[in-house]
Amino acid sequence: MAKKPDKREVCEKLLALRIKHAKVFSAIDGLKAELIVLAGAEGFSAGKGQVTVAAAKPKEFKGDLPEVDPNAFHALSDAKRQKLVDEGIVKIVPTWSRDFHGRVDVETF
């Protein structure tokens, strides 16, 4: 049976590659930044494979939304909470976190 890789060994290999090819990674990062600027309003793809670029865009104000304090709402009696829901003033919606598929950040010293 194959030995399970040690986390430290894998990290050391990753860092060694990052250091060995630092100029290449730096060039890649520079080209990516340049493509983001060149993308304009829409992205594009090209080349011997696919390069998809999403242009940067500033945050956008979408209006002021009323917000209910969940603690204050839950402190109300069942009847008062139900009245707000029945009148359409408060809508109960399920809230989920986003999936997180993991991330690896590499920083060399």
Residue, then its C-alpha position, 0 to 999 in steps of 0.5 A: m500500500a502506498k504511503k499517504p503523503d505527508k502534508r509538510e512534504v507536499c508543502e515543501k515541494l510546492l514552495a520549492l517549485r514556486i521558488k524555482h519558477a518565481k520569474v515565470f509565476s511573476a510573468i504570469d501574474g503580470l500578464k493576468a493583470e494586463l488582460i484584466v485591464l484589456a478586457g474592457a466591458e466584456g471578457f474574451s478567450a483565445g489561444k492554444g487552450q482557453v484563457t477566460v478573462a472577467a473584466a474588473k468592475p466597481k461595486e454598484f449601489k443597488g438601493d437601500l433595503p430595510e433590514v430586520d434585526p433577527n434578535a428583536f424579531h425572535a424576541l417578539s411573541d409568536a403572534k406578533r411574528q406571525k402577524l408581520v409574516d401574514e401582512g407581508i412585512v417580513k418574509i422568512v427565507p432560508t439562508w445558506s452559506r456558499d460552498f467552499h471548495g478549499r484554497v491554497d495560498v503560496e507565499t515564499f520568503 
